[in-house]
Amino acid sequence: MPDAAHKYAPGHEQEERPVKVCKEAARKCVRSISQQPVLSLEWLALVDHLLQLTRLVQLEARMPIDAKVAEAQGRNHDSVGTLWDQEVHENAIRILVEEAKVTLCLRMMHDYKKWQYDVTTRQADLMQGVVSCGWDERKLRQKCDQYEECLGLLLVRAFQHRETLQLIDLPLLIEHVALVLDPFPRVQADVDLLATGMLARQEFVGLYYFSSLMKHAEALNNTELLARTRDHQLLRLVTMHCVSYSAHYDPTLAGAVAEGLACLADNEDFALTWEEFFLSPQGEPDFECKQWFLQLEEMLVAPIISATPGRRTVLRPLLDLFAKIKRSCR
């Protein structure tokens, strides 16, 4: 059948219609995203839009791949493609990037977590929300959980693509990862990390952000990214998180953290200055941090390799780093 006729064939039209409907709905949701005071009526309406957008993202993930993309002339078949020419459907995320909303979503999440960690303000706003909205506190807290989970999912999917990271406020992303992985504000806010749905909290999702940063570092401003990673003590924070909580990670999260650390270990600039990442906040050699980091070989990496031996190759740079640190501790 000629291409022109195929375009209007009934089967082709039916195949394309769900994609078109999802794109239109996603664009409407994305354009509704704006920063609003937490628990205001406008913010509550925003949560509903974010819920709809994340459902569209999940729906697209279940769609069959677009086989026509692989046939496109000039496409690099050694790559899975960019956000704009991949075989999988991620139109909602692509629209989020095209509408320049990713940094806004990151800023919204960062401000939300600072609000959550401020116990006094958070409780006062919840009480005010009960009065202004007529909802009970339990329902308002549920909206807060939905907001965090939906924004987190969108950001995780967006940050998987280096094109997104090349366009966003990277210093803000690094600052946010440091904020949510730092145990002090979590304790102050009395956040129960081991509650139901804990893996949807930023205190865990932030590890996916870290992994994406490390995977794409050399395609970004590598020197600045590593300097900020060092200055914010991200490696130490990730290490302590793994030591404290890795037993609760699901396989996907554990794999993401391990691969992120392997990419960091394989980073040429990091390899030249790796000891600078094992310094105390006062700039002194931190032997204790090295010992904590070495625990990850058994706690995090060994179970992954045992379950999937083929991943040893991917994690080899991290295994080599463990060996290098062991030698430095003798």
C-alpha positions as CSV (number, residue, x, y, z in Angstrom):
1,M,0.0,0.0,0.0
2,P,1.4,3.5,-0.9
3,D,2.5,5.6,2.1
4,A,-0.3,8.2,1.5
5,A,-3.0,5.5,1.4
6,H,-1.5,3.7,4.4
7,K,-1.7,6.9,6.4
8,Y,-5.5,6.9,6.0
9,A,-6.1,3.2,6.4
10,P,-8.6,2.4,9.2
11,G,-6.1,0.3,11.2
12,H,-3.5,3.0,11.1
13,E,-5.9,5.6,12.3
14,Q,-7.0,3.4,15.2
15,E,-3.4,2.8,16.1
16,E,-2.5,6.5,16.2
17,R,-5.7,7.8,18.0
18,P,-4.7,6.8,21.5
19,V,-1.3,8.4,21.1
20,K,-3.0,11.6,19.8
21,V,-5.5,11.7,22.6
22,C,-2.8,11.2,25.3
23,K,-0.7,14.0,23.8
24,E,-3.6,16.5,23.8
25,A,-4.5,15.6,27.4
26,A,-0.9,15.8,28.5
27,R,-0.3,19.2,26.9
28,K,-3.4,20.5,28.7
29,C,-2.1,19.2,32.1
30,V,1.4,20.4,31.5
31,R,0.2,23.9,30.7
32,S,-1.8,24.0,34.0
33,I,1.4,23.5,36.1
34,S,2.2,26.6,38.1
35,Q,3.6,27.3,41.5
36,Q,0.9,27.8,44.1
37,P,1.0,28.1,47.9
38,V,0.8,24.6,49.4
39,L,-2.7,23.6,50.5
40,S,-4.4,26.6,48.8
41,L,-7.4,25.9,46.7
42,E,-5.3,26.5,43.5
43,W,-2.7,24.0,44.8
44,L,-5.4,21.4,45.4
45,A,-6.6,21.8,41.8
46,L,-3.0,21.4,40.7
47,V,-2.6,18.1,42.4
48,D,-5.5,16.8,40.4
49,H,-3.8,17.8,37.1
50,L,-0.6,16.2,38.3
51,L,-2.4,13.0,39.0
52,Q,-3.9,13.0,35.5
53,L,-0.5,13.7,34.0
54,T,1.2,10.8,35.8
55,R,-1.6,8.4,34.7
56,L,-0.9,9.5,31.2
57,V,2.8,8.8,31.6
58,Q,2.0,5.4,33.0
59,L,-0.4,4.7,30.2
60,E,2.2,5.6,27.5
61,A,4.7,3.3,29.2
62,R,2.3,0.4,28.4
63,M,1.8,1.3,24.7
64,P,3.6,-0.8,22.0
65,I,6.8,0.7,20.7
66,D,6.7,2.8,17.6
67,A,8.4,0.5,15.1
68,K,8.4,3.3,12.4
69,V,11.0,5.3,14.4
70,A,13.7,2.6,13.9
71,E,13.1,2.9,10.1
72,A,13.7,6.7,10.1
73,Q,16.4,7.7,7.7
74,G,19.6,8.9,9.4
75,R,18.8,7.6,12.8
76,N,21.6,6.2,15.0
77,H,20.7,2.5,15.5
78,D,23.4,2.1,18.1
79,S,21.4,4.4,20.4
80,V,18.0,4.1,22.0
81,G,17.4,7.6,20.7
82,T,16.8,10.9,22.3
83,L,13.6,12.0,24.0
84,W,12.4,13.2,20.5
85,D,13.2,10.1,18.4
86,Q,13.0,7.1,20.6
87,E,10.8,4.1,20.0
88,V,9.0,4.2,23.3
89,H,6.2,6.6,23.9
90,E,7.1,9.5,26.3
91,N,5.1,12.3,24.8
92,A,4.0,13.6,28.2
93,I,7.6,14.0,29.3
94,R,8.6,15.5,26.0
95,I,5.8,18.0,26.3
96,L,7.0,18.8,29.9
97,V,10.4,19.6,28.5
98,E,9.2,21.5,25.5
99,E,7.0,23.7,27.6
100,A,10.0,24.5,29.8
101,K,8.3,23.1,32.9
102,V,10.9,20.7,34.3
103,T,12.9,23.3,36.2
104,L,9.6,24.7,37.5
105,C,8.6,21.2,38.7
106,L,12.0,20.9,40.4
107,R,11.6,24.2,42.1
108,M,8.1,23.3,43.2
109,M,9.3,20.1,44.7
110,H,12.3,21.7,46.4
111,D,10.1,24.4,48.0
112,Y,7.6,21.8,49.0
113,K,10.2,19.7,50.9
114,K,11.5,22.8,52.7
115,W,7.9,23.5,53.7
116,Q,7.5,19.9,54.9
117,Y,10.7,20.0,56.9
118,D,9.5,23.2,58.7
119,V,7.3,21.5,61.2
120,T,5.8,24.7,62.7
121,T,4.8,26.2,59.4
122,R,3.5,22.9,58.0
123,Q,1.2,22.2,61.0
124,A,-0.1,25.8,60.9
125,D,-0.9,25.5,57.2
126,L,-2.6,22.2,57.7
127,M,-4.8,23.7,60.3
128,Q,-5.6,26.6,58.1
129,G,-6.3,24.2,55.2
130,V,-8.9,22.4,57.3
131,V,-10.7,25.7,57.9
132,S,-10.5,27.1,54.3
133,C,-11.1,23.9,52.4
134,G,-13.5,22.1,54.8
135,W,-11.5,18.9,54.5
136,D,-10.1,16.9,57.4
137,E,-6.4,16.8,58.1
138,R,-6.1,13.2,56.9
139,K,-7.4,14.1,53.4
140,L,-5.1,17.1,53.2
141,R,-2.1,14.9,54.1
142,Q,-3.2,12.5,51.4
143,K,-3.1,15.3,48.9
144,C,0.4,16.2,50.0
145,D,1.5,12.6,49.5
146,Q,0.0,12.6,46.0
147,Y,1.7,15.9,45.1
148,E,5.1,14.5,46.2
149,E,4.6,11.2,44.4
150,C,3.3,12.6,41.1
151,L,6.0,15.3,40.8
152,G,8.6,12.8,41.8
153,L,7.6,10.4,39.1
154,L,7.6,13.1,36.4
155,L,11.1,14.3,37.5
156,V,12.5,10.7,37.6
157,R,11.3,10.1,34.0
158,A,12.5,13.5,32.8
159,F,15.9,13.1,34.3
160,Q,16.5,9.8,32.6
161,H,17.2,11.9,29.5
162,R,20.4,13.8,29.2
163,E,18.6,16.4,26.9
164,T,16.5,17.3,29.9
165,L,19.5,17.6,32.3
166,Q,21.2,19.9,29.7
167,L,18.3,22.3,29.9
168,I,17.5,22.5,33.6
169,D,19.0,24.3,36.7
170,L,21.6,21.7,37.6
171,P,22.8,23.6,40.8
172,L,19.2,23.5,42.0
173,L,19.0,19.8,41.3
174,I,22.2,19.0,43.3
175,E,21.0,21.2,46.1
176,H,17.7,19.4,46.2
177,V,19.3,16.0,46.3
178,A,21.5,17.1,49.2
179,L,18.4,18.5,51.0
180,V,16.4,15.3,50.8
181,L,19.3,12.9,51.5
182,D,20.5,14.9,54.5
183,P,19.1,13.1,57.6
184,F,18.9,16.2,59.8
185,P,15.8,17.9,58.3
186,R,14.1,14.5,58.0
187,V,14.5,13.9,61.7
188,Q,13.4,17.5,62.5
189,A,10.3,17.0,60.4
190,D,9.6,13.6,62.0
191,V,9.3,12.0,58.5
192,D,8.7,8.3,58.9
193,L,10.8,6.9,56.1
194,L,9.8,3.3,56.7
195,A,6.1,4.0,56.3
196,T,3.9,2.6,53.6
197,G,4.8,4.1,50.2
198,M,8.2,5.2,51.5
199,L,9.9,4.5,48.1
200,A,7.8,7.3,46.6
201,R,9.1,9.8,49.0
202,Q,11.8,12.2,47.9
203,E,14.1,10.9,50.6
204,F,14.3,7.7,48.4
205,V,13.5,9.2,44.9
206,G,16.4,11.6,45.3
207,L,18.7,8.6,44.7
208,Y,17.3,8.2,41.2
209,Y,18.1,11.9,40.6
210,F,21.7,11.3,41.8
211,S,22.0,8.3,39.6
212,S,20.8,10.2,36.5
213,L,23.3,13.0,37.3
214,M,26.2,10.6,37.5
215,K,25.2,8.7,34.3
216,H,25.1,11.8,32.2
217,A,27.7,13.9,34.0
218,E,30.2,13.8,31.1
219,A,27.6,15.1,28.7
220,L,26.9,18.0,31.0
221,N,29.3,20.6,32.6
222,N,31.3,17.8,34.2
223,T,33.8,19.9,36.1
224,E,31.1,22.1,37.7
225,L,28.9,19.1,38.4
226,L,31.6,17.2,40.2
227,A,32.7,20.3,42.1
228,R,29.1,20.8,43.4
229,T,28.7,17.1,44.1
230,R,31.9,17.3,46.3
231,D,30.9,20.6,48.0
232,H,27.4,19.3,48.9
233,Q,28.9,16.0,50.2
234,L,26.6,14.0,47.9
235,L,28.8,10.9,47.9
236,R,28.8,10.8,51.7
237,L,25.0,11.4,51.8
238,V,24.3,8.6,49.3
239,T,26.7,6.3,51.2
240,M,25.0,6.9,54.6
241,H,21.6,6.5,53.0
242,C,22.6,3.1,51.6
243,V,24.2,2.0,54.9
244,S,21.0,3.0,56.7
245,Y,18.2,1.9,54.3
246,S,19.5,-0.3,51.5
247,A,17.8,-3.3,53.0
248,H,14.5,-1.6,52.2
249,Y,15.4,-0.7,48.6
250,D,13.5,-2.6,45.8
251,P,15.7,-4.1,43.0
252,T,15.1,-1.2,40.7
253,L,16.3,1.4,43.2
254,A,19.2,-0.7,44.3
255,G,20.3,-1.1,40.7
256,A,19.9,2.6,39.9
257,V,22.1,3.6,42.9
258,A,24.8,1.0,42.0
259,E,24.9,2.0,38.4
260,G,25.0,5.7,39.3
261,L,28.0,5.0,41.6
262,A,29.6,3.0,38.9
263,C,29.3,5.8,36.4
264,L,30.8,8.2,38.9
265,A,33.7,5.8,39.4
266,D,34.2,5.6,35.7
267,N,34.2,9.4,35.3
268,E,37.6,10.5,34.1
269,D,37.7,13.7,36.2
270,F,36.5,11.8,39.3
271,A,39.2,9.2,38.8
272,L,41.9,12.0,39.1
273,T,40.4,13.6,42.2
274,W,38.5,10.8,43.9
275,E,40.1,11.3,47.3
276,E,38.7,14.8,47.5
277,F,35.2,13.2,47.7
278,F,36.3,11.4,50.9
279,L,37.0,14.5,53.0
280,S,35.1,15.7,56.1
281,P,33.2,19.0,55.9
282,Q,36.3,20.5,57.5
283,G,38.5,19.3,54.6
284,E,40.2,16.6,56.6
285,P,40.7,13.0,55.2
286,D,37.6,11.0,56.3
287,F,38.7,7.5,57.0
288,E,35.3,6.7,58.5
289,C,33.5,7.6,55.3
290,K,35.7,5.3,53.3
291,Q,34.8,2.5,55.6
292,W,31.1,3.2,55.2
293,F,31.5,3.3,51.5
294,L,33.3,0.0,51.4
295,Q,30.3,-1.6,53.2
296,L,28.3,-1.0,50.0
297,E,30.2,-3.8,48.2
298,E,28.5,-6.4,50.3
299,M,25.3,-4.5,51.2
300,L,24.4,-3.1,47.8
301,V,26.5,-4.5,44.9
302,A,27.0,-8.2,45.9
303,P,23.2,-9.0,46.0
304,I,22.8,-7.4,42.5
305,I,25.6,-9.4,40.9
306,S,24.4,-12.5,42.6
307,A,20.9,-12.1,41.2
308,T,22.1,-10.9,37.7
309,P,25.8,-11.9,37.1
310,G,25.7,-10.1,33.7
311,R,25.6,-6.8,35.5
312,R,29.1,-7.3,36.8
313,T,30.5,-5.7,33.7
314,V,28.4,-2.5,34.2
315,L,29.5,-2.3,37.8
316,R,33.1,-3.1,37.2
317,P,34.3,0.6,37.7
318,L,32.6,0.6,41.1
319,L,34.3,-2.7,42.0
320,D,37.6,-1.2,41.0
321,L,37.0,1.8,43.1
322,F,36.3,-0.4,46.1
323,A,39.7,-2.1,45.5
324,K,41.4,1.3,45.2
325,I,40.0,2.6,48.5
326,K,40.9,-0.6,50.3
327,R,44.5,-0.1,49.2
328,S,44.5,3.5,50.4
329,C,43.3,2.4,53.8
330,R,46.2,0.1,54.4
